[in-house]
């Protein structure tokens, strides 16, 4: 085993803990590692891949490792258990252990999943969320067809498959250097999980219609909504996070989308758009319990108190977004959560409080082994 790599794993784990105790308490693991590798440019691609893989794995199995490791539960001690031999992995099948321990999930979060899904399904979902995630691509159909991109990638020996559920998605069988592919540089493809694509595709906007992506972030779902509109009508991107929102402009330009406007919270156009939108998309902040394998550190930050704060925030955001829906318009509410508290229970609340009804049955997919993340999506309109 390469001692330098092991030292970097420990250093990364300790530094992330320090960062979260400081000015960046919500810093996700993937962003932290990107910054860590930028600060350690001497590490080659093989080093970075190994360090990243082991760091993610240690976070996935932290709960089980703590159960098997003598105190104190430091990263050095967890790493000793993890690297000494692989016998600890057999404990994932030890049915004498509490379910949450052998699945390496915090007790509170597992109990919530169990309440929403049942014990058997909660164990299955937890095990799926302990797998490494796959990479999904979305084809920009404004520029090129999925079939053409699929053929281009196969010709370059990129192991790729067409997604079953998303009509514009591709799945990579292994990690690739996507940023170097001309198809990526030309805006033909973007990295986007199939679940996100399916949420965006619930916004069935036609050319000439008006769409508000109320929690747009860096514009991932707007990039999926806009192409079928053929640059006719308009897509508005709104978010309270200016840093995230600023990235969307470059992405929209690269995709060849021209019918969009970026709307930070203080934008004077926002009040004028009330009751004017054919579609409003609310991709609400949530526990992200359906997408934990992308940042397994998130599960250790979960608490029921945080869940209730998310629930309250989701209700505030939905009420604010609903004001922009025209009388015969539709609003799409989505999360990447598997918890009823953020999904079905919220939709019941929205329908009862605001006089709405479901336009179609909600989509609710659990995370799939070697597949997409878990998500929930419901389309509503006024009675």
N, C-alpha and C positions, 0 to 999 in steps of 0.2 A: 504494500500500500504506500502511496506517495505521501510522505509526511508533510510536504509543503501544502498539498491540497487539503489535507485534514486540518492543518492550522488555519487555512483560509475559511473553511467551513465554520470552525469554532469562532473565528474572528467575526465573520458575518453575522452569526447568530447573536453574539454578545452585543455587537454594534447596533443591530436592529432593536434589541431590547432597550438599549440606551437611548436611541432616537425616539422610541415611543414613550419613554419616561420624560422626554424633553419637549421640544417644540412641535413634533410631528406624531401625536399619539395614534393617528389613524393611517400611518404610512403602510401601504400594502407591500407584501413580500416581493412581488414581481418588480415594482418600481424601485424598491430598495436595492435589489440585486443589480438592476441596470446601473444605478449610481455607483454601487460598489465596484463593478467591473470597469466603469469609466475611470475610477480612481486608481485602478490596478491594471493598467493597460499592458503590462508585461505578461499577464496571464494569457496563454494562447486559447484557441477555440476549444480544444480538448479539455484544458483545465477548467474553463468556464462551464462547460457542459457538465463535467463531473461534480464540481462544487455546487452548481445549481441543483442538480438531481438529488444530491445527498441532503442539501439544506431543506428542500421541499419534503423529502422523505422523513427527515427528523421532525419537521413540524406536523406531518400527517400522523405520525405514530407517537407523538409526545405523551399522550395520555397513557397508552399502554407501557411505554418505556418508563414513565414515572412509577407505575405500579410495580415494575420489575427491578427498579434501580434503588439501591439504598439511598437514604437522604444524606446530604441535602440534594434537592433536585436541581442541580446546576447543569448547564449544557455540557460541561466536561464529563460529568457522571453519566448523563444520557448517552453521550457519544461513546463512552466506554462500553455500555451495554449494547449499543447499536452495532459497533464495529467489531467487538470481541468475537462474536460468531452469530450465526443466523438462527440460533435456537429460539430466540425471543419471538420469532415470527409464528412459531407453532402455537403460541398462546392466543392467536387470533381465532383459533378453532376450539379453544377451551370453554365449553359451555358452562363450566362451574364459575367462571368469572361473571361479574355483572355485565349486561349487554353493552353498556356504554364504554366499559373499560376495554373489553376485547375488540370493540369497534373503534377504540381510541377517539371517543367523542366526549365533550363535557356533559356532565349529568343533566344540567338544565336543558341544554339544546336537544339531547337525545329524548328526554321526556316530552318535549314539545313535538318532536317528530313522531314519537310513538302515539301521542294523543291525536295527531292529524292523520297518520297513516296506518296505525296498528303496529304491534311489536315486530311481526315478521317482515313487513315492508320497511319499517324503520331500520332494521338490521341490514336488509338488502341495499337500501339507499345509502346507508353509512359506508358500506363496503365499496359501493360504486364511487362514492365521493373520496375514497382513499386511493383510487386509481389515478395515474397521471392523465391529464386531459389530452385530447387530440386537438389538432389544428384544423379549423374550418375556414374556407374562403367563400366570399360572396362575389359573384361575377357582376360587373357593371353592365347591365343589359342595354344601357343607353349607348355604349360604345361597341359592344361585341356580344355574341351569343355564348351561352354556357358550353355548347357543343364545340365551338371553335377553341375556346380556352382549354377545355378538356383535352382536345387533340393536340394542341400546342404543348401542354405539360407532359403528356404521354410521350411525345416525340423527343422530349428532353430527359426522358427516363425519370420523371418525377412520379412517384407512386401516388396516384390520385383516384378518387371514386366520386361519382355523382351522389349528392345527398338524396334521400328518398322523399323527405317531406318538403324541403325548400326547393322551389323551382329554379333558384339562381345560385344554389350552393354546391360546393365541392369539399371533399374531406381528404386530407393528406394522411397517408398511412404511417408516415414518419416525419420528423421535423426536417424542414428544408431551409436553405438560405433564401428565403422569399424576397428579402429586400434587394437582392441582386438580380432578380428575374426582370427582364424587360416588361413582361405583362404587368408586374406590380408598379414599375416606374411610370408606365403609360396610363395607369389608372384603370386597367382592365379588371383587376382583382384587389380585394382588401381582406384582411383577416377579420372574420366575424363569426361567432358561434352560430350554429344552425338555429338554436333557440331564439336568438336575437333577430334573425332573419324572419322567422315565423311570426314573431310579434309584430314586426314592421309590416309584414304582408297582410296583417289584419286590417291595416289602413288601406282600404281599396279605393284610393284616390284616382279619379279620372282626369284626363287633360282638361284644364280650365277651372278645376276646383281649388279650394284654399285649405291648407293644412297647417296646424300649429303643433310642433313638437315641443311640448311644454317643459320637459326635463331633458333637453337635447344633449347635454354633456358636450362631447366633441363631435357629435353629429352622426354617429354610426347608423342609427335607425333612419334618419332623414336621407342618408345616402341610399337606403333601400327603398324608401317611399317614393323618392323623386323620379327615378328613371321611367316608370310606366306613365308618368304625367307628360312625358315628351317635351319638357321645358315650357309647358303651357299651364296657366294657373300659377299658384305660388305656394312655396313652403317657407314657413317662419320657424326659426330656431330660437328657443328661449331657454335660459337657465340662469340660476342665481350665481353660478360659479363662473366668473369671467375668464379665469385661466383655461378652464376646459372649453368654454364656448369659443375662445379665440382660435383654437386649433381647427374648428369646424370649417372656417372660411377657406383655408388651404386645401382641405380634403374635398370640399364641394367643387372648387375650381379644378382640381386635379381630375375629378370625375366627369368634368364637362357639364356640370349642372349650373344653369344661369338663373333659374327662377326661384331665388331664395333671398331671404333677408335675415340677418343676425339681430336678435333682440335681447340685449342685456336688460336687467330689471328696470333701469331708469329710462329706457328708450321711450320717446314721446309718442311713438306709433301704437304702443301697446293698448292704451285706453280706447283707441279708435277701432280696434279689431274685435271688441266685445260683440258677441252674438253674430259674428260674420263668418265663422269657420264651418266648413263642411265636415271636417275631421279634426279632432284634437287627440293627440297621443300623450298619455301620462305614463311614462316608464318610471315608476316611483322608486325612491330610495327604500331599501329594505334590508332584511337580515342576510340576503344573498345565500341563503341556505341551500339553494339548488345548484350553486356554482362554486361551492367551497373548494373543489379540487384545484381550481385555478389559483387560489390563495388560501391554502389550508391553515395559515395562521389566523384567519378570520374566525374560525370556530372557537378558538381559545379566548377571543374577545367577547363572545356572546354572553348576554345575561337577559333574564326576563325583563328587567327594568329597561334595558335598551330596546327590547322588542316592543314594549308598550310605547316608548318614545317614537319608534318607527311608525307604529299604528296611528298615533296621533298626528304625526307629520304627514302621513299618507292622506289622511282625511282633510287636513288643511290644504294640501296641494291639489287634491281632487276638486274641492269646492272652488278654489281659485281658478282652476283650469276650465271648469264647467261653464263659467261666465262667458267664455269665448265661443261656445257651441251655438250655432244658429238653431232656429226652432226645429227644423227637420234634419239637423246634423247629428253626428255620432261621436261618442267619446270612447276611446280604447284605454283601459286601465291594465297595466302589466307589472309584474314583479319577476325576479329570478329566485323566488322563495318557494318552498314546499309546505309552508305552514298555513293552516287554515286561518289563523288570526290575521294574516296579511292578504289572504286571497278570498275564499268563498265568504267568510264572515264580513269582509270589507264590502264586497259587492252587494250583499244583502243590506248592509247599512246604507250604501249609496242609493240603492233603489228605493228603499223606504223613506229616506230623508228628502231626496230630491225628486221623487216621482218619476223614476226611470224604469225601464225594463230592458231585458237582455235581447239584443237583436238576433243573436244566435247562441248556441250552447258555448260556454267558456272552453278555452283550451287549457288543459292542465297536464303537463308532461313531467314525469319524474326523470331525474338524471339517468342516462342510459350508459351501460357498460360499453366502452369503446364507441361512444356516441355523444349526443348533444347534452347540454346542461338541462337542469330542471327549470321550469318556468310556469307562470300562470298568466292568462290573458282573457279579458272579458270586454265585449263591445256592447255599449248601452246607448239608448236614445230616450227622449222624453215621451211620456204617454200622450 
